[in-house]
Every structure is written in structure tokens, then in C-alpha cells.
Amino acid sequence: MEGQARTVRPSGVIELVRFEAEASTARLRIWDRKDTDLVERDLATLSAKSTVLPGFWLEVAQPNFGPTLRLSRDEGGADLYLTKAEHLEMLLHQANRG
């Protein structure tokens, strides 16, 4: 998707998010559906509000994985939605405490 707008076949795509961890710049790119086109957003900050999910897309540095795309309840990334592994770890921690 090199250009600013692409025609969308009837597929139901409302928001297209691309994260390229190996890229040196513009790792996060987002396109929104406008009529029959996907139009790329101009991302001025490191996070972007999702138009279909209740949260913000942002890049997070993961110790074992490097740059990773995450969804957060807040724009700053203080309240990330847990991954399956993080959720299981939390449950195990809670089970071991009580």
C-alpha cells in the first residue's frame, strides 16, 4: 500500500493496521475506510486511537521481542490490554498468592 488511497473491494475492512517491527521509521501505519477507499492516516504521535476497538494502537518495547504492536486503554500505554501469556501469568500469580 504505497499510495495514500487504495480502492477497497467489498470486504468489510474499516481499519487496516500495519506494524513493521524491522522498519527504521514509520513502523506503525493505519488506513481508514472512506467510502470505497482506504486512506492512510497522518500519524503525528506514537499512538493512534482505533476506530473499531476500544483503545489506542502503540509501539511497546518488549524485552524478549523488541518493538511490538500493542493495544492500550489509554493513549500513553499505561493500561495495556493483556496478551494471552500475560493473562495466564497473572492468573498463576493470583493462584499462588491465595
Secondary structure as the mmCIF struct_conf table of DSSP 4:
data_model
#
loop_
_struct_conf.conf_type_id
_struct_conf.id
_struct_conf.beg_label_comp_id
_struct_conf.beg_label_asym_id
_struct_conf.beg_label_seq_id
_struct_conf.end_label_comp_id
_struct_conf.end_label_asym_id
_struct_conf.end_label_seq_id
BEND BEND1 GLY A 3 GLN A 4
STRN STRN1 ALA A 5 THR A 7
BEND BEND2 PRO A 10 SER A 11
STRN STRN2 GLU A 15 PHE A 19
TURN_TY1_P TURN_TY1_P1 ALA A 21 GLU A 22
BEND BEND3 SER A 24 THR A 25
STRN STRN3 LEU A 28 LYS A 34
TURN_TY1_P TURN_TY1_P2 ASP A 35 THR A 36
STRN STRN4 ASP A 37 GLU A 40
BEND BEND4 THR A 45 LEU A 46
STRN STRN5 SER A 47 LYS A 49
BEND BEND5 THR A 51 GLY A 55
STRN STRN6 PHE A 56 GLN A 62
TURN_TY1_P TURN_TY1_P3 PRO A 63 PHE A 65
STRN STRN7 GLY A 66 SER A 72
BEND BEND6 ARG A 73 ASP A 74
TURN_TY1_P TURN_TY1_P4 GLU A 75 GLY A 76
BEND BEND7 GLY A 77 ASP A 79
STRN STRN8 LEU A 80 LEU A 80
HELX_LH_PP_P HELX_LH_PP_P1 TYR A 81 THR A 83
HELX_RH_AL_P HELX_RH_AL_P1 LYS A 84 ARG A 97
#
